[in-house]
Amino acid sequence: DFDGYNGAILLENGGGKTVFIQTAIQAILPHSDMGERKIRETLSLEGSPCHIAIEWILNDRPRRYALTAVTLFLNNNKLDSYKYVYEYMYNDEHRIENLPFVKVGADGRKRPADKGEINEYYQYMKQNYMMAETFKTIAEFHKYIEENFKIIPSEWKNIASINATEGGVEGFFEGCSTTRQLVDKLLI
């Protein structure tokens, strides 16, 4: 929990940095692969969905948040997803910590919420809370988060591109022959 502060996650080679980045990026760029790594091969989607959410600080005083959440699942052996956003104030009862991604079964054991359960929650929120929204397409989702939260999908595509390969940052800046081109690419 960085609470809006900069932070670093240090892991050795093979420690999961690319898996972490690829998974987190799904909350902005659903269905995104990173280089040769296909998201449906990175995550285990047979049997249960994968729920990913990020909380964004929109305003510090008063503290206001945006939540982007994506539930990935297989539908007829093809990758599919539910896309959900919610805007809220500090200590809202539906904040990220309270998303019903985990359910307790009759036997008392925890399990991931299935795609039907989480879709019911997303639809309930959309119908009952003005600041909750769901999207049929990734394009609609991208348009909404860019216009309302200033989360720019094209910038995140650059981040995914840089992280797609070891040393990808050099390749990203290769075409820069002027200072202006370098500055433009740095502003991602």
C-alpha positions in Angstrom: 0.0 0.0 0.0 1.9 3.0 -1.3 -0.9 5.5 -0.5 0.0 7.7 -3.4 3.8 7.8 -2.7 6.4 6.6 -5.1 7.8 3.2 -4.3 9.9 0.4 -5.8 9.5 -3.4 -5.9 12.8 -5.1 -6.1 12.9 -8.7 -7.2 15.7 -10.9 -8.6 15.6 -12.3 -12.1 12.7 -14.8 -12.3 11.1 -13.2 -9.2 7.9 -12.2 -11.0 8.4 -8.6 -12.0 7.0 -9.1 -15.5 4.1 -11.2 -14.3 3.3 -8.4 -11.7 3.4 -5.7 -14.4 1.4 -7.7 -16.9 -1.2 -8.5 -14.3 -1.5 -4.9 -13.1 -1.7 -3.5 -16.6 -4.9 -5.6 -17.1 -6.8 -3.1 -14.9 -6.0 -0.5 -17.6 -5.4 -2.5 -20.8 -7.6 -5.7 -20.5 -6.4 -8.7 -22.5 -2.9 -7.2 -23.0 0.0 -9.5 -23.7 3.6 -8.5 -23.0 5.9 -9.5 -25.9 5.7 -13.2 -26.2 3.9 -13.6 -22.9 0.2 -14.2 -23.5 -2.0 -13.2 -20.5 -4.1 -16.3 -20.8 -0.9 -18.4 -20.4 0.4 -16.2 -17.6 -2.8 -16.4 -15.5 -4.6 -19.6 -14.6 -8.1 -19.0 -16.0 -9.4 -22.6 -16.2 -12.1 -23.1 -13.6 -12.2 -19.6 -12.1 -11.7 -16.0 -13.2 -8.9 -13.6 -12.3 -10.0 -10.4 -10.6 -7.6 -7.4 -10.9 -8.2 -3.9 -9.4 -6.2 -0.8 -8.9 -7.2 2.2 -6.8 -6.1 5.6 -8.1 -6.0 8.8 -6.0 -7.9 11.5 -8.0 -7.7 14.2 -5.4 -5.8 14.6 -2.2 -8.0 17.1 -0.3 -10.7 15.9 0.0 -9.4 12.4 -0.7 -11.2 11.0 -3.8 -10.4 7.7 -5.5 -11.1 5.9 -8.7 -11.2 2.2 -9.0 -10.5 0.3 -12.2 -11.3 -3.4 -12.1 -11.2 -6.1 -14.7 -12.3 -9.7 -14.3 -10.7 -12.0 -16.9 -12.2 -15.4 -17.7 -12.5 -17.9 -20.5 -15.7 -17.9 -22.6 -15.9 -20.8 -25.1 -12.1 -21.1 -24.7 -11.6 -17.4 -25.7 -10.4 -14.6 -23.4 -13.3 -12.4 -22.2 -13.7 -9.8 -19.4 -15.9 -7.7 -17.3 -14.7 -4.1 -17.0 -15.8 -1.9 -14.1 -15.0 1.5 -12.6 -16.2 3.2 -9.4 -15.4 6.7 -8.1 -15.6 7.3 -4.3 -14.5 9.2 -1.3 -12.4 8.1 1.6 -13.7 5.2 3.7 -16.5 4.3 1.2 -18.1 1.0 2.0 -17.4 -0.2 -1.6 -13.7 0.7 -1.7 -11.0 -1.6 -3.1 -10.6 -3.6 0.2 -14.3 -4.5 0.2 -14.6 -5.8 -3.4 -16.1 -9.3 -3.2 -13.4 -11.0 -5.1 -13.2 -13.8 -2.5 -16.2 -15.8 -1.3 -16.4 -18.2 1.7 -17.9 -21.5 0.7 -20.3 -23.6 2.8 -17.3 -25.6 4.1 -15.8 -22.3 5.4 -13.0 -22.3 2.9 -12.2 -19.3 0.7 -12.5 -19.4 -3.0 -12.4 -16.8 -5.9 -15.8 -15.3 -6.7 -17.0 -16.9 -9.9 -17.7 -14.8 -13.0 -21.5 -14.8 -12.3 -21.1 -13.6 -8.7 -18.8 -10.8 -9.6 -20.9 -9.7 -12.6 -23.9 -9.6 -10.2 -21.9 -7.3 -7.9 -20.8 -5.0 -10.8 -24.4 -4.8 -12.1 -25.7 -4.1 -8.6 -23.2 -1.3 -8.2 -24.0 0.2 -11.7 -27.8 0.2 -10.9 -27.5 1.6 -7.4 -24.5 4.0 -7.4 -24.2 6.9 -9.9 -20.4 6.7 -9.9 -20.2 3.0 -10.8 -20.0 2.0 -14.4 -19.5 -1.2 -16.5 -18.5 -1.5 -20.2 -19.2 -3.9 -23.0 -16.1 -3.1 -24.9 -12.5 -2.3 -24.1 -12.8 0.9 -26.3 -15.7 2.2 -24.1 -13.7 1.4 -21.0 -10.6 3.2 -22.4 -12.6 6.3 -23.4 -14.2 6.5 -19.9 -11.0 6.2 -17.9 -9.2 8.7 -20.1 -12.0 11.3 -20.0 -13.0 10.9 -16.3 -9.8 9.8 -14.5 -7.1 11.0 -16.9 -5.7 7.5 -17.1 -4.3 7.5 -20.7 -4.3 4.0 -22.2 -1.8 4.9 -24.9 0.8 5.8 -22.2 0.2 2.5 -20.5 0.7 0.8 -23.9 4.2 2.4 -24.0 4.9 1.1 -20.5 3.8 -2.4 -21.6 6.0 -2.1 -24.7 9.0 -1.1 -22.6 8.5 -4.0 -20.2 7.8 -6.6 -23.0 11.5 -7.5 -23.2 14.6 -7.4 -21.1 16.2 -4.1 -21.9 13.1 -2.9 -23.7 13.7 0.7 -22.6 16.6 1.0 -25.0 14.4 -0.2 -27.9 11.7 2.3 -26.9 14.0 5.2 -27.2 16.0 3.9 -30.3 14.2 6.1 -32.9 15.0 9.4 -31.0 17.4 11.5 -33.1 16.5 14.9 -31.6 16.1 16.2 -28.1 12.5 17.0 -28.9 11.8 13.4 -29.8 13.5 12.2 -26.6 11.4 14.6 -24.4 8.2 13.6 -26.2 8.9 10.0 -25.5 9.9 10.7 -21.9 6.5 12.3 -21.1 4.6 9.0 -20.8 
